Every structure is written in structure tokens, then in C-alpha cells.
Amino acid sequence: MSERAIQVMLVDDEAELVEFLAKRLKRKGLDVTAMTSAKEALDKLDDQAFDVVVLDLKMPEMDGLQALREIKARQPFTQVVMLTGHGSLDTALESGRQHAYRFLSKPAEFSELLEVVKEAAARKRKDLRRAYDEEVAELMSTVMDPSDILTGSKKLREKYFQED
């Protein structure tokens, strides 16, 4: 079974840049959705889950930090890479406080952007797995006595898989 392609959303008001990056990322096997508006991007997030959002900081309708907060509220495990030509240390620090995965300055090298996107997608998978494991552990602790997990597991296997 092959691994699912990384789901990436690019959001930048520079249409040519978004188109250029989308084509290059698609050639590398990523599934890319390109947007030129933060508001459009947020609407799309209501319909589709993404592994990584590459988000411009300065956009006319809504700035990247505000969009970052909205993305994290809607899809907390989605990793956000801030990409900007208007970066400052204060902005980078604020994006970190808002849980951005990384902050890259334009023009970013394509190879660096690709590597950061792959790392961010791996981070999302790791965070999801940790959350899943914690939820299962919590459920197990409320469903059965921890000393009875092996016996309980055997009973569940027998019930669902008709093991003898």
C-alpha cells in the first residue's frame, strides 16, 4: 500500500508565485491546493483537511497571523509554514507563539521549502498519533482495570474476531 500524498494548501495574494510553487510541489508528488485569499483558504479548510498550509504573512483582506489563528482553531494538527517578504524578528516570534511550524523569508529556496513542508507533514502525523494513543489510553483506563488489559483484549478479540 502506498503512502498518501502530503496535502498542502498554498495561500499568497501573489497569484504567479502561488501558481509557480503549486506546479513545482505537484511535480514532487504533493497534493496541492492554491489560494490567493486567506478568506477563501479558511472556507476550504471547512471542507478539507490539510497536512500543511504555506501561508503568506501580508495579504490585503486578512493578515497571515490572523489567518494562522483561524487555521489552528479549525484544524489544530495542521502545520502552518509562514512565508513572507516582510519578515521581522517580532513577527517570527509571534508566529511561533501562535504555533506556526516554521517562518521562512521570501524568496525561499524551493528545496528548503519542500524539505520544511515534508518535515511539517511528518510532525502532523506524529502529533496525531500521540493524540490518538493518549485517547486510547484514556478510554482503556475508564473501560477496564489496567491490570485486566490483557484479559480484556483477549475478550474483545474473541468477541469481534471469534477467536478460540
Contacts in CASP RR format, 6 or more apart in sequence:
PFRMAT RR
TARGET T0000
AUTHOR 0000-0000-0000
METHOD contacts of the structure
MODEL  1
MSERAIQVMLVDDEAELVEFLAKRLKRKGLDVTAMTSAKEALDKLDDQAF
DVVVLDLKMPEMDGLQALREIKARQPFTQVVMLTGHGSLDTALESGRQHA
YRFLSKPAEFSELLEVVKEAAARKRKDLRRAYDEEVAELMSTVMDPSDIL
TGSKKLREKYFQED
5 29 0 8 1.000
5 30 0 8 1.000
5 31 0 8 1.000
6 29 0 8 1.000
6 30 0 8 1.000
6 31 0 8 1.000
6 51 0 8 1.000
6 52 0 8 1.000
6 117 0 8 1.000
6 118 0 8 1.000
6 121 0 8 1.000
7 30 0 8 1.000
7 31 0 8 1.000
7 33 0 8 1.000
7 48 0 8 1.000
7 49 0 8 1.000
7 50 0 8 1.000
7 51 0 8 1.000
7 52 0 8 1.000
8 25 0 8 1.000
8 30 0 8 1.000
8 31 0 8 1.000
8 32 0 8 1.000
8 33 0 8 1.000
8 50 0 8 1.000
8 51 0 8 1.000
8 52 0 8 1.000
8 53 0 8 1.000
8 54 0 8 1.000
8 117 0 8 1.000
8 121 0 8 1.000
9 32 0 8 1.000
9 33 0 8 1.000
9 34 0 8 1.000
9 35 0 8 1.000
9 41 0 8 1.000
9 44 0 8 1.000
9 45 0 8 1.000
9 50 0 8 1.000
9 52 0 8 1.000
9 53 0 8 1.000
9 54 0 8 1.000
10 18 0 8 1.000
10 21 0 8 1.000
10 22 0 8 1.000
10 25 0 8 1.000
10 32 0 8 1.000
10 33 0 8 1.000
10 34 0 8 1.000
10 35 0 8 1.000
10 53 0 8 1.000
10 54 0 8 1.000
11 18 0 8 1.000
11 35 0 8 1.000
11 36 0 8 1.000
11 37 0 8 1.000
11 38 0 8 1.000
11 41 0 8 1.000
11 53 0 8 1.000
11 54 0 8 1.000
11 55 0 8 1.000
11 56 0 8 1.000
11 59 0 8 1.000
11 67 0 8 1.000
12 18 0 8 1.000
12 21 0 8 1.000
12 36 0 8 1.000
12 54 0 8 1.000
12 55 0 8 1.000
12 56 0 8 1.000
12 59 0 8 1.000
12 83 0 8 1.000
13 36 0 8 1.000
13 37 0 8 1.000
13 56 0 8 1.000
13 58 0 8 1.000
13 59 0 8 1.000
13 60 0 8 1.000
14 36 0 8 1.000
14 56 0 8 1.000
15 36 0 8 1.000
18 34 0 8 1.000
18 35 0 8 1.000
18 36 0 8 1.000
19 34 0 8 1.000
21 32 0 8 1.000
21 34 0 8 1.000
21 54 0 8 1.000
21 110 0 8 1.000
21 113 0 8 1.000
22 32 0 8 1.000
22 34 0 8 1.000
24 110 0 8 1.000
24 114 0 8 1.000
25 32 0 8 1.000
25 114 0 8 1.000
25 117 0 8 1.000
26 32 0 8 1.000
28 114 0 8 1.000
30 117 0 8 1.000
33 44 0 8 1.000
33 48 0 8 1.000
33 50 0 8 1.000
35 41 0 8 1.000
35 44 0 8 1.000
37 59 0 8 1.000
37 61 0 8 1.000
38 55 0 8 1.000
38 59 0 8 1.000
38 61 0 8 1.000
38 62 0 8 1.000
38 63 0 8 1.000
38 64 0 8 1.000
38 66 0 8 1.000
38 67 0 8 1.000
38 70 0 8 1.000
39 61 0 8 1.000
39 62 0 8 1.000
41 53 0 8 1.000
41 55 0 8 1.000
41 67 0 8 1.000
41 71 0 8 1.000
42 67 0 8 1.000
42 70 0 8 1.000
42 71 0 8 1.000
42 74 0 8 1.000
45 71 0 8 1.000
45 74 0 8 1.000
45 75 0 8 1.000
45 78 0 8 1.000
46 74 0 8 1.000
49 75 0 8 1.000
49 78 0 8 1.000
50 75 0 8 1.000
50 78 0 8 1.000
51 78 0 8 1.000
51 79 0 8 1.000
51 120 0 8 1.000
51 121 0 8 1.000
51 124 0 8 1.000
51 125 0 8 1.000
52 78 0 8 1.000
52 79 0 8 1.000
52 80 0 8 1.000
52 81 0 8 1.000
52 101 0 8 1.000
52 117 0 8 1.000
52 120 0 8 1.000
52 121 0 8 1.000
52 124 0 8 1.000
53 71 0 8 1.000
53 78 0 8 1.000
53 79 0 8 1.000
53 80 0 8 1.000
53 81 0 8 1.000
54 80 0 8 1.000
54 81 0 8 1.000
54 83 0 8 1.000
54 113 0 8 1.000
54 117 0 8 1.000
55 64 0 8 1.000
55 67 0 8 1.000
55 68 0 8 1.000
55 71 0 8 1.000
55 80 0 8 1.000
55 81 0 8 1.000
55 82 0 8 1.000
55 83 0 8 1.000
56 64 0 8 1.000
56 82 0 8 1.000
56 83 0 8 1.000
56 84 0 8 1.000
57 63 0 8 1.000
57 64 0 8 1.000
57 65 0 8 1.000
57 82 0 8 1.000
57 83 0 8 1.000
57 84 0 8 1.000
57 85 0 8 1.000
57 86 0 8 1.000
57 87 0 8 1.000
57 91 0 8 1.000
57 95 0 8 1.000
58 64 0 8 1.000
58 84 0 8 1.000
58 85 0 8 1.000
58 86 0 8 1.000
59 67 0 8 1.000
64 82 0 8 1.000
65 91 0 8 1.000
65 94 0 8 1.000
65 95 0 8 1.000
65 98 0 8 1.000
68 80 0 8 1.000
68 82 0 8 1.000
68 95 0 8 1.000
68 98 0 8 1.000
68 99 0 8 1.000
68 100 0 8 1.000
69 98 0 8 1.000
71 78 0 8 1.000
71 80 0 8 1.000
72 78 0 8 1.000
72 80 0 8 1.000
72 98 0 8 1.000
72 99 0 8 1.000
77 124 0 8 1.000
77 127 0 8 1.000
77 128 0 8 1.000
77 131 0 8 1.000
78 124 0 8 1.000
79 101 0 8 1.000
79 120 0 8 1.000
79 121 0 8 1.000
79 123 0 8 1.000
79 124 0 8 1.000
80 95 0 8 1.000
80 99 0 8 1.000
80 100 0 8 1.000
80 101 0 8 1.000
81 100 0 8 1.000
81 101 0 8 1.000
81 102 0 8 1.000
81 103 0 8 1.000
81 104 0 8 1.000
81 113 0 8 1.000
81 116 0 8 1.000
81 117 0 8 1.000
81 120 0 8 1.000
82 91 0 8 1.000
82 92 0 8 1.000
82 95 0 8 1.000
82 100 0 8 1.000
82 102 0 8 1.000
82 103 0 8 1.000
82 104 0 8 1.000
83 104 0 8 1.000
83 105 0 8 1.000
83 106 0 8 1.000
83 108 0 8 1.000
83 113 0 8 1.000
84 91 0 8 1.000
84 103 0 8 1.000
84 104 0 8 1.000
84 105 0 8 1.000
84 106 0 8 1.000
85 105 0 8 1.000
85 106 0 8 1.000
87 103 0 8 1.000
87 105 0 8 1.000
91 103 0 8 1.000
92 103 0 8 1.000
95 103 0 8 1.000
96 103 0 8 1.000
101 116 0 8 1.000
101 119 0 8 1.000
101 120 0 8 1.000
101 123 0 8 1.000
102 116 0 8 1.000
102 120 0 8 1.000
104 112 0 8 1.000
104 113 0 8 1.000
104 116 0 8 1.000
140 146 0 8 1.000
140 149 0 8 1.000
144 152 0 8 1.000
154 163 0 8 1.000
157 163 0 8 1.000
158 164 0 8 1.000
END
